[in-house]
Amino acid sequence: MSVQLRARRRRSRARAVPERPHPVGDWKIVALRLAGGAVALWGLVALLGLLVTHVLVHGPVQSADRRVDVWFAAHRTGVWNSITAVGSGMAEVQVAIAVTVIVVLLLRWRLRRWYESGVLVAAMVGELLVFYSVTATVHRPRPPVVRLDAAPPTSSFPSGHTAAAVALYGCIAILVLWIYGRRAATRVAVVVLCCVPVVVGLSRLYRGMHYPTDVLAGALVGGPWLLLVITTLLPRQRTMKRRGGNPAIR
């Protein structure tokens, strides 16, 4: 291979890497923004959980919650048991950790820096902290149906699987857009990634592990936290390819 060809390939790889993003401020501002957002999100979701478990516990919300779980339990089949086991497993703790580590290392290899990897780690660590804080505040029993999975020690509210799926796969989708732009293949990958939390949430309902309000609360933990992380560490801006290419994302 000629020296010119190798140099051309190196230049091509360099142009394909988006410029390093910049947070909204210095690290003190970033830390205060993320910490304050986490506390506010915990307070909001915990308040909703206490409302569901203490005020609405004997009302139509609880009845509707229970009917959904009973309906799923009455319509189980062997095929759907297997499918939902896979769907639920996509957000198991071990799987979420493994996917996070793999993507962190891939991002470091692809971009030759740790910044975007740090964005993913921040999304996952913050989601876990908010989730465990809420479960320590709200103590809701699991639905009164036969459960297909072992119940973790945390309460039913919120759904940790759903929260983790939104934060993990949603963050990966945003980073894919950030790096590769809005190509056809990128859009397909993003749609698939965004469908994962939906599959996880429905699987948890089917398997009797959560009420619908638990799944919605899990999405409320993962979604706003991911939005806060992205707008703080990966703010919306024109990110040009090196040497003046098309913007990777607008």
C-alpha positions as CSV (number, residue, x, y, z in Angstrom):
1,M,0.0,0.0,0.0
2,S,1.4,3.4,-1.0
3,V,2.2,6.1,1.5
4,Q,-0.3,8.4,-0.3
5,L,-3.1,5.8,0.0
6,R,-2.4,5.3,3.7
7,A,-2.4,9.1,4.3
8,R,-5.6,9.5,2.3
9,R,-7.3,6.8,4.4
10,R,-6.1,8.5,7.6
11,R,-7.5,11.8,6.4
12,S,-10.8,10.1,5.5
13,R,-11.1,8.6,9.0
14,A,-10.3,11.9,10.6
15,R,-13.0,13.7,8.6
16,A,-15.6,11.1,9.6
17,V,-15.1,11.8,13.3
18,P,-17.3,14.7,14.6
19,E,-15.6,17.4,16.6
20,R,-15.5,17.0,20.3
21,P,-18.7,18.4,21.9
22,H,-18.6,20.9,24.7
23,P,-20.8,20.9,27.8
24,V,-23.0,23.9,28.6
25,G,-20.5,25.3,31.1
26,D,-17.5,24.5,33.2
27,W,-17.6,21.3,35.3
28,K,-19.0,23.1,38.4
29,I,-22.0,24.2,36.4
30,V,-22.3,20.8,34.8
31,A,-22.2,19.1,38.2
32,L,-24.7,21.4,39.8
33,R,-27.1,21.1,36.8
34,L,-26.9,17.3,36.8
35,A,-27.2,17.0,40.6
36,G,-30.0,19.5,40.8
37,G,-31.9,17.7,38.0
38,A,-31.5,14.3,39.7
39,V,-32.9,15.6,43.0
40,A,-35.8,17.3,41.2
41,L,-36.5,14.2,39.2
42,W,-36.4,12.0,42.3
43,G,-38.8,14.4,44.1
44,L,-41.3,14.4,41.2
45,V,-41.4,10.6,40.6
46,A,-41.4,9.9,44.3
47,L,-44.3,12.3,44.8
48,L,-46.2,10.5,42.0
49,G,-45.4,7.2,43.5
50,L,-46.7,8.2,46.9
51,L,-49.8,9.6,45.2
52,V,-50.4,6.2,43.5
53,T,-49.8,4.1,46.6
54,H,-51.5,6.2,49.2
55,V,-54.2,8.4,47.6
56,L,-55.2,6.5,44.5
57,V,-54.7,3.0,45.9
58,H,-58.4,2.2,46.1
59,G,-59.6,4.2,43.1
60,P,-59.9,3.6,39.3
61,V,-56.2,4.0,38.7
62,Q,-55.4,1.0,40.8
63,S,-58.3,-1.0,39.4
64,A,-57.2,-0.2,35.8
65,D,-53.6,-1.2,36.7
66,R,-54.7,-4.5,38.1
67,R,-56.9,-5.3,35.2
68,V,-54.1,-4.9,32.7
69,D,-51.9,-7.3,34.6
70,V,-54.7,-9.8,35.0
71,W,-55.5,-9.6,31.3
72,F,-51.8,-10.3,30.3
73,A,-51.6,-13.2,32.8
74,A,-54.8,-14.8,31.4
75,H,-53.5,-14.6,27.8
76,R,-50.0,-16.1,28.3
77,T,-48.7,-18.6,25.8
78,G,-45.5,-20.6,25.6
79,V,-44.3,-18.5,22.6
80,W,-45.0,-15.2,24.2
81,N,-43.4,-16.4,27.4
82,S,-40.2,-17.0,25.5
83,I,-40.4,-13.8,23.5
84,T,-41.0,-11.6,26.6
85,A,-38.2,-13.4,28.5
86,V,-35.8,-12.0,25.8
87,G,-37.5,-8.6,25.9
88,S,-37.2,-8.4,29.6
89,G,-33.7,-9.7,29.6
90,M,-32.5,-6.8,27.3
91,A,-32.6,-4.5,30.4
92,E,-31.4,-7.0,33.1
93,V,-28.7,-5.5,35.3
94,Q,-26.0,-7.8,33.9
95,V,-27.0,-7.2,30.3
96,A,-27.3,-3.4,30.8
97,I,-23.8,-3.3,32.4
98,A,-22.3,-5.5,29.6
99,V,-23.9,-3.4,26.8
100,T,-22.7,-0.2,28.5
101,V,-19.1,-1.5,28.8
102,I,-19.1,-2.7,25.2
103,V,-20.4,0.6,23.8
104,V,-18.1,2.6,26.0
105,L,-15.1,0.8,24.6
106,L,-16.4,1.0,21.0
107,L,-16.9,4.7,21.3
108,R,-13.4,5.1,22.7
109,W,-12.0,3.1,19.8
110,R,-14.2,4.8,17.1
111,L,-13.6,8.4,18.3
112,R,-10.2,8.1,20.0
113,R,-11.4,10.0,23.0
114,W,-13.5,9.2,26.2
115,Y,-16.0,12.1,26.1
116,E,-18.9,10.4,24.4
117,S,-18.2,7.3,26.5
118,G,-18.5,9.5,29.6
119,V,-21.9,10.8,28.3
120,L,-23.2,7.2,28.3
121,V,-21.8,6.4,31.7
122,A,-23.4,9.6,33.1
123,A,-26.8,8.6,31.7
124,M,-26.6,5.1,33.3
125,V,-25.2,6.1,36.7
126,G,-27.6,8.9,37.1
127,E,-30.6,6.8,36.1
128,L,-29.6,4.2,38.7
129,L,-29.2,6.7,41.4
130,V,-32.6,8.2,40.7
131,F,-34.3,4.8,40.4
132,Y,-32.9,3.5,43.7
133,S,-33.8,6.7,45.5
134,V,-37.4,6.4,44.3
135,T,-37.7,2.8,45.3
136,A,-36.3,3.6,48.7
137,T,-39.1,6.2,49.1
138,V,-42.0,4.4,47.5
139,H,-42.8,0.9,48.6
140,R,-45.3,-0.8,46.3
141,P,-46.0,-4.5,46.2
142,R,-45.8,-6.4,42.9
143,P,-49.0,-7.1,41.0
144,P,-51.2,-9.9,42.4
145,V,-50.6,-12.3,39.5
146,V,-48.3,-15.2,38.9
147,R,-44.9,-13.7,38.1
148,L,-42.7,-15.3,35.5
149,D,-39.4,-13.8,36.9
150,A,-37.9,-13.7,40.3
151,A,-38.8,-10.4,41.9
152,P,-35.9,-8.2,42.8
153,P,-35.7,-6.6,46.3
154,T,-36.7,-3.2,45.0
155,S,-40.4,-2.2,45.0
156,S,-42.7,-2.4,42.0
157,F,-42.6,1.4,41.5
158,P,-41.0,2.4,39.2
159,S,-39.9,-0.2,36.6
160,G,-36.1,-0.2,36.8
161,H,-35.9,-2.3,33.6
162,T,-37.9,0.4,31.7
163,A,-35.8,3.2,33.2
164,A,-32.6,1.5,32.3
165,A,-33.8,0.7,28.8
166,V,-34.8,4.3,28.1
167,A,-31.5,5.7,29.4
168,L,-29.2,3.0,27.8
169,Y,-30.7,2.4,24.4
170,G,-32.0,6.0,24.0
171,C,-28.5,7.3,24.7
172,I,-26.9,5.0,22.2
173,A,-29.5,6.1,19.6
174,I,-28.5,9.8,20.2
175,L,-24.8,9.0,20.1
176,V,-25.3,7.1,16.8
177,L,-27.0,10.2,15.3
178,W,-24.3,12.4,16.7
179,I,-21.5,10.4,15.1
180,Y,-23.0,9.2,11.8
181,G,-25.6,11.8,11.0
182,R,-29.0,11.2,9.6
183,R,-28.2,8.6,7.0
184,A,-30.8,5.9,6.1
185,A,-28.9,3.2,7.9
186,T,-28.5,5.5,11.0
187,R,-32.3,6.2,11.1
188,V,-33.1,2.5,10.9
189,A,-30.7,1.8,13.8
190,V,-32.2,4.6,15.8
191,V,-35.8,3.4,15.3
192,V,-34.7,-0.1,16.4
193,L,-33.0,1.2,19.5
194,C,-36.0,3.4,20.4
195,C,-38.3,0.3,20.1
196,V,-36.3,-1.6,22.8
197,P,-37.7,0.3,25.8
198,V,-41.2,-0.3,24.5
199,V,-40.5,-4.0,24.2
200,V,-39.0,-4.1,27.7
201,G,-41.9,-2.3,29.3
202,L,-44.5,-4.5,27.6
203,S,-42.5,-7.6,28.6
204,R,-42.4,-6.6,32.2
205,L,-46.2,-6.1,32.2
206,Y,-46.8,-9.5,30.5
207,R,-44.6,-11.3,32.9
208,G,-46.4,-9.8,35.9
209,M,-43.5,-7.8,37.3
210,H,-45.1,-4.4,37.2
211,Y,-48.2,-2.4,36.9
212,P,-48.7,-0.1,33.9
213,T,-48.1,3.0,36.1
214,D,-44.8,1.4,37.2
215,V,-43.7,1.2,33.6
216,L,-44.8,4.8,32.9
217,A,-42.9,5.9,36.0
218,G,-39.8,4.0,34.8
219,A,-40.0,5.9,31.5
220,L,-40.4,9.1,33.4
221,V,-37.1,8.4,35.3
222,G,-35.1,7.3,32.2
223,G,-36.4,9.9,29.7
224,P,-36.1,13.2,31.5
225,W,-32.8,12.2,33.0
226,L,-31.4,11.3,29.5
227,L,-32.7,14.6,28.2
228,L,-30.9,16.4,31.0
229,V,-27.6,14.6,30.3
230,I,-27.8,15.2,26.6
231,T,-28.7,18.9,26.8
232,T,-25.9,19.4,29.4
233,L,-23.0,17.3,28.0
234,L,-24.0,17.0,24.3
235,P,-25.9,20.3,23.7
236,R,-27.7,20.9,20.4
237,Q,-25.4,22.7,18.0
238,R,-24.0,22.5,14.5
239,T,-21.3,19.8,14.7
240,M,-19.2,19.9,11.6
241,K,-17.0,17.1,10.3
242,R,-13.4,18.0,10.4
243,R,-12.1,20.0,7.5
244,G,-15.6,21.2,6.8
245,G,-18.0,18.5,6.0
246,N,-21.8,18.3,6.5
247,P,-23.1,18.7,10.0
248,A,-23.4,15.4,11.8
249,I,-26.5,16.6,13.6
250,R,-28.5,19.7,13.8
